Amino acid sequence: MNRSQKLFGVSVLALAISGCAVTSQPIERSVSEQRAQSDLQNMFKDQEPLSGALTLHQAMARAVKYNLEARLKVMEEALAKRQVDLASFDMLPRMAASAGYAGRSNVSASSSQSVETGTQSLEPSTSQDRDREVADLTMVWNVLDFGVSYVSAKQQADQRLIVQERRRKVIHTITQDVRSAYWRAVAADRLLGKIDSLMARVGEARSNSRNMSEQRIGDPIQALSYQRALIEATRQLEQQRRALSLAKTELATLINLPPGTPLSLAASDGYEIPQLKVELATLEQQALANRPELREQDYQARISAAETRKAMLRLLPGLEFSAGGHYDSNSFLVNQSWADYGVKVTWNLFSVISAPAAIEVAKAGEDVTVARRQAMSMAVLAQLYVANANFNEAQRQFQTGQELAELDTQIVEQLRNRHQAQGIGELELIQGELNALQADLRRDLAYAEMRNAYGQLFSSVGMDPLPSQLPSGELSVIAQALADSETRWQQGNLAPSE
């Protein structure tokens, strides 16, 4: 090969390689903008509009129905159901169909040679047309494959049940998050107006103090100290306002409301203290039986046991049945269409060597599943006792905060009377009102924490806030079912809702 031919060959090879190169183009900004617009429309479409003040159970219902994470779990459950249906098809026989055209450039001919003399005993001849049409339909069914596929389908069905348990866990988490955000948003509703009002008074006092300082009225040191105290009061109020102002935003996110949607909450001015009317031993038993994580491990144990059965099945020889229909347009054939059938036993002899190890691995998987479930059971019991301790402590903190708030309210009343009688200055009254406001804030946040701890107690038990079936998917129906469940729990009735 001369140099020019080598150069041509290298060029062709380089061109072929470059033609196989894969490149990726960046997504155009216009495409991203269209996607963003579409997402904004799809995230909030088909939602029932808000009407009136939102109750706790209505907020939970909206979260259960519209929260995007809950929607994802519903889709995953539907996907798992389809996977079960797909796995069932693996139990069917294998059936293959083929049809086509076969041809060759010359005649398929052959001759024979005598084994004894080595001479040609038959002149070249053919028994096949140069161009043929062929078709086949063959069915093969292996009993061993059917058994393994049946066990695999059962495993896939258990996987679907695991997805259902994970969806239960998501419902528990979402409703608990809504409960926490709702009561903090109620505290914000109660206190933000008071904070804004007091901040306006503090700002007015600061402005008056600065005017007096500019006019050189009074002691400069005392005026500056007064202004510093007012600024410190402003800082404290701003911190409190910041802690409360995001509560409604968090709640709106959980119930999938568009950002900026006005949200009013329905909550009484009183403070209802929930009581636990169930023995802790009963809660322990319910937690070990109901928690989605433990039920998931129960299904995982069945899957591991099925894996052991599959390993044992693979030790057995396979009995294979086959049947088929065939067609060949070859004119030399006496019968251009025919059917065949057969039965044979297949056995992978190497499986006798590998199967014991596979069985041991599967049994070890069962042992790991049992150990994992026992460790998780201990963690569940610990969560239950922690939730119970948090609830008891939250009750005490709320009662203490309630007493302190009542005392500070009485002190503020006395300070107002003295200020009106010009017995004290405005700074002392503002400081007293600030202390009372902080006491109200601590009391309301303690109340929100108590309600959250109460709900967390039942969530740690694995109690389902919704029945398995609802008459409809309307928000009012879901909210009523949530309210009924909580009423039963408050009465000490832990039976599943019908």
N, C-alpha and C positions, 0 to 999 in steps of 0.2 A: 504494500500500500504506500503510495507516494505521499509527500508532505501535504499537498492540496487536499487529497482525499481524507487524511487524518484531520486536517483543519475543518473540513466540511462536517465530518462525523462529530467532532467536539462541539461545533456550532449547533448542530441539530440536537445533540444531547442537552446542551445548555438551554436551548429554546424549549425543549420538552419539560425540563425541570422548572424553569421560570413559569411555564404555563400551569404547572401544578401548585405553585405558591398560593397560599391562602392569605388574603388581606381582609381587614375589618374596618369598615367606615364608621366614623363617629356619628352618633344620632343627632340629627338636625334639631336646633332649638325649637323650631316650629312644631316638630313632632312631639317634643316634651311638653310644650304648651297645650297642644291638643289633648294629650294624655292627662295633664293636670286638670283641664276643664272637664273632661269626661269623668275623672275621679270625683271631682267636687259635686257633680250632678248625681253620680251613682251612690255616693256615701250617704246622702241624706234624702234620697227619693223614696216615695211610697211610705213615708212616716206619718202617723197621725199627728196633727198639730196640737200644740199645748193649748189647754183651755182651763183657765182658772189657776188657783194655787196648786202646787204639786205636793202630794203626800209622799211619805216614805215608800209605801208599797207601789204607788204609781211610778216613782222613780226606779224602783227595782224592776218593775215590769218593763219599762222602756229599755233598761239595760239588758235584760234577758232577751228581749225581742230584737233590739236594734244594735247592740254593742257589736263591733266588728269582730272582736275575738270570739264571741259566742257564735256569730255567723260562721266563722271559720271552722269551729268544732262541728257545727251542723253539717257543713260541706264534707268534712273529713269522715263523719259517720256515714253519710250517703256514699262516699267513695268506698268505704270499707264494705258496705252492703253489696256494692257492685263487684268488688273483688271476691266476695264469697260466691256470688253467682258465677263469676268467671272460673273460680277454682272447681266448681261442680262439673264444668265441661271436661276437665281432665279425666274424669271417670269414664267418659265415653270411649268407644273403640276408635282407633286411628283409621281414617278413611282417606285414601289418596286417589285422585282422578287425574288422568293425563290424556292428552290427545294431540296429534300433530302429524307432521309430514316428514318422511325420511327418504333420502335419495343419495345416490353416489355417482361419481363421474364415469365409472365403467361397470361392467357386468361383474357381479359377485359369483365367480366360477371357481371350481376346484376339480382336481383329478385324484386318482388313487394310485398307490404304489404297492406292489406285492412285497410283503415282508420276507418271503422266502427267496424270491428270485431278484428282487429289486427292480423289476421292470414295471412299466406303467400298465396297470390293469384296467383302467377306465379312461376314456377320452375326456377332456375338460368339459364340464357341464355345470349348469346353474339350476337352482331351485328357488330363486328369489328375484322378483322384479327390481329394476333399477330405481323405480319410484313407487313408494308405498304410503298408504295412510294407516296410522296405528292409533289405537285408543285402549286405555286400561282403567278399570275401576277396582281398587283393592281395599279390603277391610281387614285390619289386624287387631285382635283383642288379646291382651296379656292379662291373665288373672292376677299375677303378682303386681303389675303396674296399677291395676284397678284398686287393689287393697291399699297400696301406698298412696294413691291419689285420694282415696276415701279418707284416710287419716289426715292427709294434708288439707282437705276441704274442711274437716272438723277443726283443725288448727286455725284455718282462716276465719271460721265462724267465731272461734274464741277471740281472735284478734279484733273482730268487729265489736264483740262485747267489751273488750278492753277500751276501744275508742269511746263506747258509751260511758264507761266509768270516768274516762278523762273529761268527757263533756260534763258529767255531773260535778267533777272537781271545778271546772271553769264556772259553772253556775254558782257553786258555793263561794268561790273567790269573788266573782263579780258582785253578787248580792251583798257580801260583806264589805267590799270596797265602797259600794253605794251607801250602805248604812253609815260607815265612818264619815264619808264626805258629806252626807246629808245633814248629820247632826252638827258638824262643824260649820256648814253653811247656815244652819239655823242660828247658831251662836253669832255668826257674822251678821245676819239680819237683825238680831237683837241689839248688837253693840256698835255696829258701824255708824249708825246715826248719832249715837251718844258720843262716839269718838270724834266725829266730824264737828259736832256742836262744841265740844270742849276744845278742840284744836282751834276753832274760830275765836273762842273767848281768849285762849292763850295768845293767839296772834294779835288780837286787839289790845291785850294788856302789854304785850311787847312793844307795839307801836306807841302806846301812851307813854311807856317808860322811856323810849328813845326820845320822844318829844320833850319830856321833862329834862333828860340829860342834855339835850341840845340847848335848852333854855337855862341850863345851869341852876335848876331848882333842886334843892336838897343836897344830901351828901353824895358825891360822885361814887365813892366806894360802895355805898349801900345801893345805889341805883344800878351799878354794874353787876353786883351780886344778885340783885333782883332779876336783871335781864338774863344772867347765866342760869338761874333757877328756872326761868320760863323756857329757855332754850332746851334745858335738860328735860323738862316736862314735854316739850314738843317732840324731842327725840324718842322718848318712851311711847308717846302716842303713835308716832310713825311706825315704830316697831310692831306695836299691837295691830295697827291697821294693815300692815303688810302681811302679818300672819293670818289675818282673817280674809283679806281681799281675794285670795286665790281659791278659797273653798268652793265658791260657786262655779268657778272655771273648771275645777277638777270634777265637780259633779256633772256639769254639762258635757264634759268629755266622756265620762263613763256612760251616760245615757244617750250619747251620740247626737247631741244637739249641735247645730251649726254655731260656730263661734260668734259671739255677740248677741245671741238670742236672749231677750229679756226672760228672767226666771224668777218667779215668786214661789215661796214655800209655804205650805200649810202646816203650822205647828202651834200648839197652844202655849199660852204664857206660863203655864205651870210646869212642874218637874215631876213626872211620874217615875218612881223608882221601881224597876222590875225586880221580881223575886224569883229565885230558883226553887221550884217545888218538886224536884226529882233528886233521889238519892245518888250520891256519887258512884256507888257500886253499879247502879243501873246504867249510868252514863258510860261507865267503863265497858260493860257488856255491849251496849249499843255501838260504841266507838269501834270495838274490835269486829263487830259484825257489819257495820254500815260504811266505814270509811272507804272512799273510792280507791285509795292507794292499796289497801289490803285486799279488796275484791279484785283489783287488777292482778295482784300477786296470786290469788286463787286461780284465775284464768291462766296465768303464766305457768303455774304448776301443772295444769292440765295439758298445756302445750308441751311442756318438757316431758311429761309422761307419754304423750303421743309420739314424741321424737324417739323415745326408747322403743316403742312398739314398731315404728318404722324401721329402726335399725335391726330389730329381730326379724321383721318380714323380709328384709333384703337377704337374709340367710337362706331363705327357701328357694327352691327352683321355680322357675316361671313356666306356667302352662299357657301356650300361645295358640290361639285359633286364628285361622286366616281363610279368607274366601275372596274370590275376585272374578270379574268378567273381563274378557279381552277381545279385541278385534284387530285384524290385520288384513289389508286389502291385497296381499300377495296372491296372485292368480295361481301359483303353483300349489297352494295349500288346498287340501281337500275340505277342511273346515276352517273357514275364515273367521269365525267367532266361536268362542268356547269359554267355559267357566272352569275354575280350579278351586280346590279347597284343601285344607291340611290342618294337622295338629302336630305340634312339636313341643318338646320340653327344653327349656333353656336354663342354664345354670352357670353363673360366673363363679368358677372355682376359687378365684382369688378372694371372693367375698367371705369364704370360710376363714381365711386368714385375717382379713381386715375387720370383719363384723364384730368379733369380741371387743376390739378396741373401740369401735363405734358405740357399742352398747355401754361400755364403761364410761365413755364421754357423756352419753345421754343420761345415764344414772347420776353422774357427777353434776350435770346440769340440774337434775331434780333436787339434789341435796343443796345446791347453791340457792335454788328458788325457795326452798323451805327455810334455809338460814336467813335469807333476805327478808322473808315475810316475818319471821320471828323478831329480827332486828327492827323492822318497820313497826311491828306491833308495840315494841317497847317505846319507840319514838312517838307513836300515837298516844299511848298512855301518858307519856311525859307532857305532850302538848295539851292533853286534857287537864292535867293537874295544874299546868302553868296558866291555862285559860281560867280555871276556877280561882286560882290565887289572884290573877289580875282582876277578875270581877269583884272579889271580896275587897281587894285593895282599892279599886275604883269607887266602890260604894263608900268606903271610909273617907277617901279624899273628897268625894262630892259632899258628903255630910259636913266635913270640916270647912270646905269652901263655902257651903251654904251658910254656916254659922258666921264665918268671917264676913261674907257679903252683907248679911243682915246687920252686923255690928257697924261696918263701915257706912252703911246707909243711914243708921241712926246718928253716927258721928257727923256725917255731912249735913243732916238736918240741923243739928246743933250749931255747926259752923255757919250755915246760912243765916240762922237767927242772929248770931253774934255779928256777922258781917252787915246785916241789915241795921243792926243797932250800932254799927261802926265800932265794934269792940275789937275786931281783927281786920287785917288788910286782905286785899284780894288774893295775894299770893298764897296765903294760908288756906283760903277757901278753895283755890284752884288745886293746891296740893292735896287737900282732903277729897275733892271730887276725883282727882286722878287716882288716889288710893282706892276709892270706892269702885271706880271703873275697872281698875286692875283686879280687884276682888271679884267683880261680876264676870270678868273675862276668865279668871281661873275657875270660877264656879261653872260657867257654861262649858268651858273646855273639859272640865272634869266630868260634867254630865254627858257630854258627847263621848268621852272615853268610856264611861260606865255603860252607855248603850252599845257602844262598839264591843266592849268586853263581853257583854251579855250575848250578843249575836255570835261572837267568836266562840263562845262556849258551846253553842249548838252546832256551829260549823265544824269544830274539832271533833264532835261526835259523829259527823257525817250525815246529819239529818237533812233530808231533801226538802227545800222550801216549796217545791212544786210537785204535784202528783205526776205519775208516768204519762197520763193522758189528760188532756184538757178538752172540754166541749168545743172550744174554738180558740183561735189565736188572737182575739181582740185584747187590747190592753186592759180593758175593764175586767175581763175574765181572769187574766193573769194576775192583776193586782189583787182581786178578791181571793184567789187561791193562795197568794202569798200572805195576805192578812189572816186567812183562816188557819194556815199552818202555824203562824206565830201565836195566834190565840190558843191553839191546842197546846203548844209548848209551854206557854205561861201557865196553863192549867195543870201541867205535869203529864200530859198525854203525848207519848212519843210514838204512837202507832203510825204507820205510814198513811198518808192521806189517800183517800179513794178517788 
